[in-house]
Amino acid sequence: MKFTSYPKPFSQLYERYNQDKQNQLGMGIPFLLLSHFSFVVLFILGRFGQEYWMIILGLSVIQTLVGLFFYYHSAQPEKAKFYRYGMLSMQCFVAVIAVLLSGGYPSPFWLTFPLCSMMSSIMLNHITGLYIITFLTALSLGIPHLTQQTGLTDIAVISAQAIFTLTAGLVVRKMASLFLQEREKQKGTEKALREANDMLAVSVAQLERRAHETALLTEFGSTLQSCANSEESYQVMKTFFAKLFPYDHGAIYLYRPSHDELEAIVDWGDYLLNGGEQEFDKDDCWALRRGQLYRLDDPSMGLVCRHVKYPPQTQYLCIPLTAQGETLGILHIQSQKGAPTLPINGMQSRIDAVATLAEDVADYIALAIANQQLRETLRIQSIRDPLSSLYNRRYMEETLEREIRQAKRQEKPLGVIMLDIDHFKAFNDQFGHDAGDIAISELGSYLKSHIRGSDVACRYGGEEFLIILPNTTIEKTQQRAEELRSGIKQLPIKQYEQLLNHITVSIGIAIYPDMGNSKVVLLKSADNALYKAKAQGRDCTITADVIT
């Protein structure tokens, strides 16, 4: 049972003793109590020979209580000196009263009492004046009576006993002092070792965690560089975030092309399923407003981003994704409830450890996203015609070869539609080359919006276009060609809000394998059919001849 469970005065007294047990004052308390206990025992062994023994015993009890009271209040700095002197003066006073009440020293036994008082005074504090007062009190009261009623032999024995008692007390005091000092040194050494072990364990845990995170980041970066497109890189991010932040959830938001809204492209830990925003305005995030990391340590206070569910239940971070001077989006992380603490050192909180890792990850993904977007832009530029936004001739040739091989394996037909704008040179001469570019751009947009998802529309060159129709019969190809020719004929061409002449197209059709079993032959057949359509007056559709 702890002393703190006892009544308050006793528990406070015990705490004072624990605080002072290394100094002289604290060590004197046990000796003070021992001297009074010894007095009572010796008095009883003397068969209560004195008529004032009850008064003397009462004085002893009062002395003990008053001494403890003084000791308790000596903790107050402004009163410490007064109470300590008062405690020692009480020792001498009680010794004098006890001797006077007993009528001097009727027997050598009574010398024990002042000697014990003197010992307890020595144990309580090194105050030389009180040593002398106590010693002179014993001499002035004891020696006259001893010389009158006691023989020299008894005096020698008593003196020897007194010297032995005093010497033994000083030896015990010194031994106790050394013992307590060594004990405290040992405790201090053990405490220092425990603290060193704790710090070492934290350092080892930190190094192990950082090594694990570094290995994951290295693998993460290498895997991102191997991704062929954005979809693959987003899947890699989702997988590695679950490993890097297993006790958190969040999402990556990227700007839309309009650059005024952000959309979640990756999430982990079921962030979106648990109510996370799919999209939000750029002004809803403090990190984007300030252009730096924003963290909310205390969910009950602080500024909360509008894209976070209010009131937030956990701490969160928003880190801008910046690469090559351009902000691409943000990384948003929320700490899960009940997640274990992962401190970097003993004074660091979990959110600090998460923020340190998140900043490193943000740099990785920002650079990866920027590189991926750049690669996709270059790839689009390499396969897309900038004027019509259709695929270019290089991509068309690669695709046609691939579709022919697939049609051959599956033994299915493949349709090819080649079309050319009629009298395009005259259109340019009449309205200018800018109008001609507008006509090509409008035609490209029309073709993109009027073909199937599996069809491939390309700009073959100049004012010529080609459409590849996988798994399409000759009847379906002819039907689709006529629908396109009729629609293009009604297509309005405007320049500066002014309506220009409508354009028409001539179309040639070829079908694999009946009109060509290779890319070269199939394109030649479609081109011959197109020339026939132009020769027959344009604005018509001609199907190539079957090769026998």
C-alpha positions, 0 to 999 in steps of 0.5 A: 500500500502506498503512503499516499493512501493514508490521511493527508498529513501523514502522506505529506510528512512521508513525502518530505522525508523522501525528499530529505532522506539524503541529507542530515535532516532527513536521516535524523528523523529515525534517530529522533524516534529511536532515542525516545523509544529507547527512553521509554524502554529503559524507563520501563526496565527501570520499573518506573522508579520515578514518581514523575515518569508519567510527566516525563513520558508525556513530555517525550510524546509531546516532544516527538509530535512537536518535532514532527510538526517543525520538521513538516513545516521546515520545507517552507524556505522562509521558515526553514531556519526557525523551525529547525532551530525550534526542533533542536531547542525542543530536544534540549529543553525536554532533556533539562525538564526530564532531569530536573523532574527526576531530581537529578541523576539517581542512577547511571541509567538517566544519562542515557536520556540526554545522550540520546537527545544529543545524538538525535540533535547531531543526526538532525543537522550540523548546527555547532551551537546546538551541539554545545548547548546539548552537551553543556546541558548534560554536563551541568545537570549530570556531573554534579550529581554524579560526583556526589552520589556515584563513585569514580568507578561508576563515573568511568563506566558511564563515561565509557558507555556514553563515549561508546554510544556517541561513537556508535551513533556517529559510525552508524550515521556515517554508514547509513549516509554512505549506504544511502548515497551509494543506493542513490548513485545506483538508482541514478545509474540504473535510471540513466541506463534505462533512459539510454536503452529507451533512447537507443530503442527509439533510435533503432526503431527510427532507423528501421522504419526509415530504412523500410520507408526508403526501400519502399520509396525506391521501389515506388519511384522505380515502378512509377518510371516503368508505367506506360500510361497514367492508369498504370501509374495511378494503380501503382500509387494506390498499391504503395500508399497502402504500404507507406501509410497503412494506418491512414487514408486519403487521396490524390487530387489533380487539377482538371484541364480547366484548372479551377477544380480538382478531381480525385484520381487515386484513393486508399483506405476507402477514403472516398467510400467513407465520405471523402470528396470526389471533386472540389474547387481549388479555393476549398483547400488552404494548402493550395491557397498558401502554396505550402503544406497545411496540417490540422493537428487539433480537429476541435480547433483551427481552420478546416479545409472546405473539402474535408468533412466537417467537423473533422474526426482526425488530424489531416495533411494537405500537401501541394504537388509541385513539379517544375514550378507548376502545381498539379494538385494535392496529396491529402492524408487523414490519420485513422482513429486508433492508429499506433504512434510512429514517432521519429523521436520521443518528443514527436507526435504521429502527425509529425512522422506522417508529415515527414514521410508524406512530403517525401512521397509528394515529391516522388508523385509530383515528379512522376505525374509531371513526367507521365503527363509530358510523355503522354503529351509527346505521345499524343503529338506523335500520333495525333494530327494537330489540325483535325485532332484525328490520328495521323498517317503513321498511327493509321498504318500501324493500326491497320497492320494490327487490325488486319492481323487480328481479322485474319486470326479471327477470320472476320471482315475489316472495312476501310473508308477513304474520303476526300474533300471535293474541290478543296483547292477552290474552297481555299482560293475562295475563302482563304487557307484559314477557312480551309483549316477550319473546314478540316478541323470541323470535319475531324470533329464530326468524324470523331463524334460519328464513329464507333468506339472501336473505329479509328479515324485518321487524317491520311494526308492533305484533305484525305481521311481514312476510317478503319472499321474492325469486324464490319461487313461490306453492307455495314461499311457502305451504310456507314459511308453513306451516313457520313457523306450525307452528314458532312454535306449538311455540316456548317462551316463558319469563319468569324461567325459567318457561314461559308459554303458547305463541303462535300466528300467523295468516298472509296470503300474497301473490305478485307480480305475480298478487296485486299489481304494486306495493308498495301493492297487494301489501301490501294483498292480504297484509293482506286475506289475514291478516284472512281468516285471523283471521276463520276462527279464527286459527292458519292460513294464507290466500293472497290472491286473484289480481287479474284 
